Amino acid sequence: MRGHTLVALLFVLFLTGVTAASVAPAARRQRDRALVVGAREAVVGLLAEARLAAVESGSASVRITVGTAKAEAIARGIPLRTAALGAEFGVTVALSGAATDVELAYDGLGLGRMASQTITFRRGRETAELVVSGYGRVRRR
């Protein structure tokens, strides 16, 4: 007789289920962490793009809105690029001082013209922070 018994197949299925159940929470945390970091890096990219556009055109800014979890790079009143952080990454955004929106502006030298701002990205239990200094420098936390 060739093949496997029903008991052996059920035992293998049971072990597979136990293994999958133990790995699922860790995989979910890793996915949330990757999405939070992805959203943070999208905003870093927008800040770099706005800084470059400011040097080229004289001024540019990045507007971040908490309610819609959206960030937008703008130069001379024309949108350069938009990142829908809530829709693309499923994250929520919080600004320092409980602000609902902020505009981080750069002058023609590429220097920031704003007060320091801490931007927090959150999904589930995972968080990532982005600190933008008054001169427009970016620090990831």
Summary of the structure (lengths in Angstrom):
residues: 141
radius of gyration: 22.2
end to end distance: 62.1
largest distance: 82.3
contacts: 425
relative contact order: 0.17
helix: 43%
strand: 33%
